[in-house]
Amino acid sequence: MIDLTEQVFHKLGPKYTEPRPIQTQLLRQLTEDRPKLAMVEAPCGIGKSALGIAYGEL
């Protein structure tokens, strides 16, 4: 799953070529639970928008 996660983040542009550890952790948790609607509560500046786009791509 990590390889797929990195591929998805790489498609988001040069700023997101490599997911941050917290993004990888949250995305792993989301893909295990597979909710249709998810609300992520996380600190500012971790890239929640990119995380949402990546989850949509998966």
Summary of the structure (lengths in Angstrom):
residues: 58
radius of gyration: 10.4
end to end distance: 10.0
largest distance: 28.7
contacts: 132
relative contact order: 0.23
helix: 60%
strand: 0%
